[in-house]
Amino acid sequence: EEGEALADAAWVAMYRGKISDAKVLFRMAKESALQSKSIDLAADIELDQATLEADVGLLPDARVDAREVLKLPLETPWEQAYAARALVRSGDTSRALIVAKKAAGMAPLDDLVNSAMLPTVRAAIYIQKSDPKSALQALESRDFELCGCMLLAPGYYRGFAYLQNKQPELAVREFQQVIEH
Protein backbone atom coordinates (compact mmCIF):
# COMPACT_ATOMS: atom_id res chain seq x y z
CA GLU A 1 0.00 0.00 0.00
CA GLU A 2 2.93 2.33 0.64
CA GLY A 3 4.07 2.02 -2.98
CA GLU A 4 0.58 2.82 -4.24
CA ALA A 5 0.26 5.85 -1.95
CA LEU A 6 3.65 7.17 -3.06
CA ALA A 7 2.71 6.62 -6.71
CA ASP A 8 -0.53 8.57 -6.19
CA ALA A 9 1.46 11.40 -4.61
CA ALA A 10 3.83 11.32 -7.61
CA TRP A 11 0.88 11.69 -10.00
CA VAL A 12 -0.34 14.71 -8.02
CA ALA A 13 3.12 16.28 -8.04
CA MET A 14 3.45 15.68 -11.78
CA TYR A 15 0.10 17.28 -12.54
CA ARG A 16 1.01 20.25 -10.35
CA GLY A 17 4.15 20.73 -12.42
CA LYS A 18 6.50 19.63 -9.66
CA ILE A 19 8.44 17.28 -11.88
CA SER A 20 11.51 16.84 -9.69
CA ASP A 21 9.29 16.05 -6.68
CA ALA A 22 7.32 13.59 -8.81
CA LYS A 23 10.50 11.81 -9.90
CA VAL A 24 11.60 11.37 -6.29
CA LEU A 25 8.15 10.05 -5.33
CA PHE A 26 8.04 7.66 -8.30
CA ARG A 27 11.48 6.32 -7.35
CA MET A 28 10.39 5.83 -3.74
CA ALA A 29 7.16 4.15 -4.88
CA LYS A 30 9.02 1.75 -7.15
CA GLU A 31 11.54 0.91 -4.40
CA SER A 32 8.73 0.27 -1.94
CA ALA A 33 6.97 -2.01 -4.43
CA LEU A 34 10.16 -3.95 -5.09
CA GLN A 35 10.89 -4.30 -1.36
CA SER A 36 7.46 -5.84 -0.90
CA LYS A 37 8.12 -8.12 -3.89
CA SER A 38 5.31 -6.57 -5.93
CA ILE A 39 6.92 -6.66 -9.37
CA ASP A 40 3.63 -5.85 -11.11
CA LEU A 41 3.20 -2.69 -9.05
CA ALA A 42 6.80 -1.66 -9.64
CA ALA A 43 6.29 -2.11 -13.39
CA ASP A 44 3.03 -0.13 -13.31
CA ILE A 45 4.73 2.70 -11.42
CA GLU A 46 7.63 2.83 -13.87
CA LEU A 47 5.23 2.76 -16.84
CA ASP A 48 3.11 5.52 -15.33
CA GLN A 49 6.20 7.65 -14.84
CA ALA A 50 7.39 7.06 -18.41
CA THR A 51 3.96 7.86 -19.83
CA LEU A 52 3.54 11.03 -17.80
CA GLU A 53 7.04 12.20 -18.70
CA ALA A 54 6.25 11.66 -22.37
CA ASP A 55 3.00 13.58 -21.97
CA VAL A 56 4.85 16.65 -20.71
CA GLY A 57 7.60 16.42 -23.33
CA LEU A 58 10.38 14.84 -21.27
CA LEU A 59 11.06 12.28 -23.98
CA PRO A 60 14.64 11.30 -23.02
CA ASP A 61 13.54 10.69 -19.41
CA ALA A 62 10.46 8.80 -20.60
CA ARG A 63 12.61 6.63 -22.87
CA VAL A 64 14.97 5.75 -19.99
CA ASP A 65 12.05 4.84 -17.70
CA ALA A 66 10.26 2.84 -20.40
CA ARG A 67 13.43 0.85 -21.03
CA GLU A 68 13.99 0.36 -17.29
CA VAL A 69 10.66 -1.39 -16.96
CA LEU A 70 11.81 -3.97 -19.51
CA LYS A 71 14.44 -5.07 -17.00
CA LEU A 72 11.64 -6.30 -14.74
CA PRO A 73 10.14 -9.74 -15.36
CA LEU A 74 6.94 -8.65 -17.11
CA GLU A 75 4.85 -11.78 -17.12
CA THR A 76 1.55 -10.67 -18.63
CA PRO A 77 0.70 -9.50 -22.13
CA TRP A 78 -0.97 -6.45 -20.56
CA GLU A 79 2.30 -5.32 -19.01
CA GLN A 80 4.09 -5.90 -22.31
CA ALA A 81 1.44 -3.90 -24.19
CA TYR A 82 1.66 -1.04 -21.68
CA ALA A 83 5.45 -1.12 -22.01
CA ALA A 84 5.13 -0.94 -25.80
CA ARG A 85 2.83 2.07 -25.46
CA ALA A 86 5.23 3.82 -23.07
CA LEU A 87 8.10 3.14 -25.46
CA VAL A 88 6.28 4.54 -28.47
CA ARG A 89 5.18 7.60 -26.52
CA SER A 90 8.82 8.21 -25.62
CA GLY A 91 9.81 7.97 -29.28
CA ASP A 92 11.38 4.50 -29.20
CA THR A 93 9.24 3.00 -31.97
CA SER A 94 11.60 0.20 -32.95
CA ARG A 95 11.71 -1.22 -29.44
CA ALA A 96 7.95 -0.62 -29.06
CA LEU A 97 7.31 -2.85 -32.09
CA ILE A 98 9.43 -5.64 -30.61
CA VAL A 99 7.62 -5.46 -27.26
CA ALA A 100 4.20 -5.24 -28.95
CA LYS A 101 5.00 -8.37 -30.97
CA LYS A 102 5.95 -10.15 -27.76
CA ALA A 103 2.66 -9.09 -26.14
CA ALA A 104 0.67 -10.38 -29.12
CA GLY A 105 2.57 -13.67 -29.02
CA MET A 106 1.88 -14.11 -25.32
CA ALA A 107 -1.87 -13.75 -25.78
CA PRO A 108 -3.03 -14.46 -29.31
CA LEU A 109 -6.63 -14.88 -28.11
CA ASP A 110 -6.79 -11.94 -25.69
CA ASP A 111 -9.32 -9.55 -27.22
CA LEU A 112 -8.37 -6.62 -25.01
CA VAL A 113 -4.68 -6.86 -25.88
CA ASN A 114 -5.18 -7.48 -29.60
CA SER A 115 -8.28 -5.37 -30.26
CA ALA A 116 -7.54 -2.34 -28.11
CA MET A 117 -4.13 -2.15 -26.46
CA LEU A 118 -1.91 -3.04 -29.41
CA PRO A 119 -3.93 -1.05 -31.97
CA THR A 120 -3.31 1.97 -29.74
CA VAL A 121 0.44 1.25 -29.93
CA ARG A 122 0.22 0.99 -33.73
CA ALA A 123 -1.77 4.23 -33.92
CA ALA A 124 0.86 6.05 -31.85
CA ILE A 125 3.57 4.79 -34.20
CA TYR A 126 1.61 5.97 -37.25
CA ILE A 127 1.10 9.37 -35.65
CA GLN A 128 4.84 9.69 -35.08
CA LYS A 129 5.36 8.81 -38.75
CA SER A 130 2.79 11.47 -39.76
CA ASP A 131 0.44 8.82 -41.18
CA PRO A 132 -2.89 9.81 -39.61
CA LYS A 133 -5.02 7.72 -41.98
CA SER A 134 -3.27 4.51 -40.88
CA ALA A 135 -3.57 5.63 -37.25
CA LEU A 136 -7.31 6.09 -37.66
CA GLN A 137 -7.60 2.68 -39.33
CA ALA A 138 -5.75 1.10 -36.40
CA LEU A 139 -8.30 2.71 -34.05
CA GLU A 140 -11.44 1.83 -36.01
CA SER A 141 -12.70 -0.54 -33.37
CA ARG A 142 -14.17 1.21 -30.38
CA ASP A 143 -14.43 -2.01 -28.38
CA PHE A 144 -12.98 -1.60 -24.89
CA GLU A 145 -12.37 2.09 -25.56
CA LEU A 146 -13.70 3.27 -22.22
CA CYS A 147 -12.33 0.30 -20.30
CA GLY A 148 -10.39 1.64 -17.32
CA CYS A 149 -7.23 -0.20 -18.31
CA MET A 150 -7.11 1.70 -21.60
CA LEU A 151 -6.64 5.03 -19.77
CA LEU A 152 -8.61 6.75 -22.56
CA ALA A 153 -5.66 6.25 -24.92
CA PRO A 154 -7.68 5.37 -28.04
CA GLY A 155 -9.58 8.66 -27.99
CA TYR A 156 -6.41 10.56 -27.16
CA TYR A 157 -4.56 9.13 -30.17
CA ARG A 158 -7.60 9.35 -32.42
CA GLY A 159 -7.77 13.06 -31.57
CA PHE A 160 -4.14 13.56 -32.57
CA ALA A 161 -4.68 11.59 -35.77
CA TYR A 162 -7.64 13.80 -36.65
CA LEU A 163 -5.51 16.88 -36.03
CA GLN A 164 -2.79 15.54 -38.33
CA ASN A 165 -5.47 14.70 -40.88
CA LYS A 166 -6.70 18.31 -40.76
CA GLN A 167 -10.05 17.38 -39.20
CA PRO A 168 -10.06 19.61 -36.10
CA GLU A 169 -13.79 19.28 -35.46
CA LEU A 170 -13.44 15.50 -35.09
CA ALA A 171 -10.33 15.96 -32.95
CA VAL A 172 -12.27 18.25 -30.62
CA ARG A 173 -14.99 15.63 -30.27
CA GLU A 174 -12.43 12.94 -29.33
CA PHE A 175 -10.58 15.17 -26.86
CA GLN A 176 -13.90 16.26 -25.34
CA GLN A 177 -14.79 12.62 -24.72
CA VAL A 178 -11.42 12.12 -23.00
CA ILE A 179 -12.05 15.18 -20.81
CA GLU A 180 -15.57 14.04 -19.93
CA HIS A 181 -14.37 10.63 -18.83
Solvent accessible surface area in square Angstrom, and as a share of the most:
residue,aa,sasa,rsa
1,E,181,0.81
2,E,112,0.50
3,G,2,0.02
4,E,95,0.42
5,A,62,0.48
6,L,30,0.15
7,A,9,0.07
8,D,92,0.48
9,A,42,0.32
10,A,0,0.00
11,W,82,0.29
12,V,72,0.42
13,A,10,0.08
14,M,6,0.03
15,Y,148,0.56
16,R,177,0.65
17,G,53,0.51
18,K,107,0.45
19,I,48,0.24
20,S,81,0.52
21,D,70,0.36
22,A,0,0.00
23,K,61,0.26
24,V,71,0.41
25,L,38,0.19
26,F,1,0.00
27,R,125,0.46
28,M,79,0.35
29,A,0,0.00
30,K,38,0.16
31,E,79,0.35
32,S,15,0.10
33,A,1,0.01
34,L,63,0.31
35,Q,146,0.65
36,S,78,0.51
37,K,170,0.72
38,S,37,0.24
39,I,56,0.28
40,D,79,0.41
41,L,35,0.18
42,A,0,0.00
43,A,0,0.00
44,D,61,0.31
45,I,3,0.02
46,E,10,0.04
47,L,9,0.04
48,D,37,0.19
49,Q,17,0.08
50,A,0,0.00
51,T,26,0.15
52,L,6,0.03
53,E,1,0.00
54,A,13,0.10
55,D,64,0.33
56,V,77,0.44
57,G,51,0.49
58,L,54,0.27
59,L,70,0.35
60,P,87,0.55
61,D,50,0.26
62,A,0,0.00
63,R,62,0.23
64,V,90,0.52
65,D,19,0.10
66,A,0,0.00
67,R,92,0.33
68,E,55,0.25
69,V,0,0.00
70,L,54,0.27
71,K,152,0.64
72,L,25,0.12
73,P,78,0.49
74,L,15,0.08
75,E,132,0.59
76,T,53,0.31
77,P,24,0.15
78,W,93,0.33
79,E,11,0.05
80,Q,7,0.03
81,A,2,0.01
82,Y,40,0.15
83,A,0,0.00
84,A,0,0.00
85,R,10,0.04
86,A,1,0.00
87,L,0,0.00
88,V,0,0.00
89,R,37,0.14
90,S,0,0.00
91,G,34,0.33
92,D,12,0.06
93,T,32,0.19
94,S,78,0.51
95,R,94,0.34
96,A,0,0.00
97,L,87,0.43
98,I,121,0.61
99,V,9,0.05
100,A,12,0.09
101,K,161,0.68
102,K,112,0.48
103,A,0,0.00
104,A,34,0.26
105,G,60,0.57
106,M,76,0.34
107,A,13,0.10
108,P,98,0.62
109,L,166,0.82
110,D,40,0.21
111,D,91,0.47
112,L,17,0.08
113,V,0,0.00
114,N,47,0.24
115,S,40,0.26
116,A,6,0.05
117,M,4,0.02
118,L,5,0.03
119,P,10,0.07
120,T,0,0.00
121,V,1,0.00
122,R,97,0.35
123,A,0,0.00
124,A,4,0.03
125,I,7,0.03
126,Y,72,0.27
127,I,23,0.12
128,Q,85,0.38
129,K,131,0.55
130,S,82,0.53
131,D,52,0.27
132,P,19,0.12
133,K,131,0.56
134,S,26,0.17
135,A,0,0.00
136,L,31,0.15
137,Q,121,0.54
138,A,22,0.17
139,L,5,0.03
140,E,130,0.58
141,S,53,0.34
142,R,119,0.43
143,D,89,0.46
144,F,84,0.35
145,E,11,0.05
146,L,91,0.45
147,C,49,0.29
148,G,61,0.59
149,C,25,0.15
150,M,0,0.00
151,L,105,0.52
152,L,40,0.20
153,A,3,0.03
154,P,6,0.04
155,G,4,0.03
156,Y,62,0.23
157,Y,14,0.05
158,R,6,0.02
159,G,0,0.00
160,F,77,0.32
161,A,0,0.00
162,Y,33,0.12
163,L,86,0.43
164,Q,68,0.30
165,N,39,0.20
166,K,173,0.73
167,Q,53,0.24
168,P,72,0.46
169,E,115,0.51
170,L,39,0.19
171,A,1,0.00
172,V,96,0.55
173,R,157,0.57
174,E,9,0.04
175,F,48,0.20
176,Q,81,0.36
177,Q,51,0.22
178,V,35,0.20
179,I,131,0.66
180,E,120,0.54
181,H,121,0.54
